[in-house]
């Protein structure tokens, strides 16, 4: 069985001294957008609020000039929190274009699981690679995409994201954000 069609996005840290801003371009070097963390991210249901509105503490995604944001909320309060990530677009307020969840199985000391719930069910899994980040995107047991560091050593973090071409650009950028979040880059 052949692998589904993918498109390559190249993600580069905007500056080696600032890990909170990533530039996204296609394989031809054309800018596709960027991902930028606020100085202090805030959950929608945060107990302690730094921002008056959750949107002020959201991660900003610029996708071909459209302003998207990625908000999150805690599903529980535990040693390891389960978290829901919501991709909110410039369209109808309150409508999420994509939803992903980080769930940690209860009662065991294991790594959590990252799953895209909507627009379609996919799982983002970290695969171990010596000193380099590597993730695979699974549809059931079938690999449909991957996100990986192409170089062993670089001045600033660079990722290659080969993701399903039928996913909208904001959803692919959400998957890139989730892989960076799983690396613990910014949180």
C-alpha positions in Angstrom: 0.0 0.0 0.0 1.4 3.4 -0.9 1.7 6.3 1.4 -0.9 9.1 0.9 0.2 12.3 -0.8 2.0 14.7 1.5 3.2 18.3 1.2 6.5 19.5 2.7 6.6 22.4 5.1 9.9 23.7 6.4 9.8 25.2 9.9 12.7 27.4 11.1 13.2 29.1 14.4 13.1 32.9 13.6 16.2 33.5 15.8 18.5 31.1 17.5 18.1 33.2 20.7 14.4 33.3 20.6 12.5 30.0 20.7 9.0 31.5 20.7 8.7 32.3 17.0 8.9 29.9 14.1 8.7 30.7 10.4 6.9 28.3 8.0 7.7 28.0 4.3 7.0 25.5 1.5 9.6 23.4 -0.2 10.2 26.1 -2.8 11.0 28.7 0.0 7.8 30.6 -0.3 6.5 31.9 3.1 3.4 30.1 4.3 3.1 31.8 7.7 4.5 31.7 11.2 3.8 30.4 14.7 4.3 32.7 17.6 3.9 32.1 21.3 2.8 35.0 23.6 5.2 35.9 26.4 2.9 34.1 28.8 0.3 31.6 27.4 -2.9 31.2 29.3 -5.4 28.4 29.3 -9.1 29.2 28.6 -10.0 27.8 32.0 -6.9 29.1 33.9 -7.4 29.7 37.6 -4.8 32.4 37.8 -5.3 34.9 34.9 -2.6 37.1 33.5 -4.8 38.2 30.5 -8.3 39.4 30.7 -9.4 37.4 27.6 -8.1 33.9 26.7 -7.4 35.1 23.1 -4.6 37.4 24.5 -2.8 34.4 25.9 -3.3 32.2 22.8 -0.6 31.0 20.4 -0.9 33.0 17.2 -0.7 31.3 13.8 -0.4 33.4 10.6 -1.5 31.3 7.7 -1.0 33.1 4.4 -2.0 36.4 5.9 -5.0 35.0 7.9 -4.8 35.4 11.7 -5.6 32.1 13.5 -5.0 31.3 17.1 -4.5 28.1 19.1 -6.1 28.1 22.5 -5.9 25.4 25.1 -7.8 24.2 28.2 -7.1 21.8 31.0 -9.3 18.8 31.1 -8.2 17.9 34.7 -5.9 19.0 37.4 -3.4 16.3 38.2 0.4 15.6 38.3 0.2 15.4 34.5 -2.7 17.4 33.1 -4.8 16.3 30.2 -5.0 19.2 27.7 -7.3 20.0 24.8 -5.9 22.2 22.0 -8.4 24.3 20.0 -7.6 25.8 16.6 -9.8 29.0 16.2 -10.0 30.7 12.9 -10.9 34.1 11.5 -14.5 32.9 10.8 -17.3 32.3 13.2 -16.4 32.9 16.8 -16.6 29.8 19.0 -16.2 27.4 16.1 -13.0 25.4 16.2 -11.5 24.3 12.9 -9.5 21.5 14.7 -9.3 19.9 18.1 -6.4 17.9 19.5 -6.0 16.3 22.9 -3.0 15.3 25.1 -4.1 12.4 27.4 -2.0 10.7 30.0 -3.2 7.2 31.0 -4.2 7.1 34.6 -2.5 4.9 37.2 0.7 4.3 35.2 3.9 6.2 34.7 3.9 6.4 30.9 4.2 9.1 28.3 0.9 10.7 27.2 -0.7 10.4 23.8 -1.4 13.3 21.4 -4.4 12.8 19.2 -6.0 15.0 16.6 -9.7 14.6 17.2 -11.1 16.9 14.5 -11.2 17.3 11.5 -10.2 13.7 11.4 -8.8 11.2 13.9 -5.0 11.0 13.8 -2.3 10.3 16.3 1.0 12.1 16.6 3.7 9.8 18.1 7.2 10.6 19.0 9.7 8.1 17.7 13.2 8.0 19.2 16.0 9.0 17.0 19.5 9.6 18.4 19.7 13.3 19.3 17.1 14.4 16.8 13.4 14.9 17.1 11.2 12.7 15.0 7.4 12.3 15.0 5.1 10.2 12.9 1.4 10.9 12.1 -0.7 7.8 12.2 -4.1 7.0 10.8 -4.8 3.8 12.7 -1.6 1.8 12.1 -0.8 3.5 8.8 1.8 6.3 8.7 0.4 9.3 6.8 3.0 11.9 7.7 6.1 12.8 9.6 7.8 15.7 11.3 11.6 15.5 11.8 14.8 17.4 12.3 16.8 17.0 9.1 20.2 18.0 10.5 22.1 16.6 13.4 23.5 20.0 14.4 22.1 23.4 13.5 22.3 27.0 14.8 18.6 27.2 15.2 15.9 24.5 15.3 14.6 23.4 11.9 11.9 20.9 11.2 10.7 19.3 8.0 6.9 18.5 8.2 5.7 16.0 5.6 2.0 16.1 6.3 -1.1 15.0 4.4 -1.8 17.4 1.5 -5.6 17.1 2.1 -5.3 18.7 5.6 -5.8 22.5 5.5 -2.7 24.6 6.1 -3.8 25.8 9.6 -4.3 22.2 10.7 -0.9 21.2 9.4 0.6 24.2 11.4 -1.3 23.0 14.5 0.4 19.6 14.1 3.8 21.4 13.9 3.0 23.4 17.0 1.9 20.2 18.8 5.2 18.4 17.9 7.2 21.5 19.2 5.1 21.4 22.4 5.8 17.7 22.9 9.5 18.4 22.6 9.1 20.8 25.5 10.4 23.7 23.4 8.2 26.3 25.0 6.2 24.7 27.8 
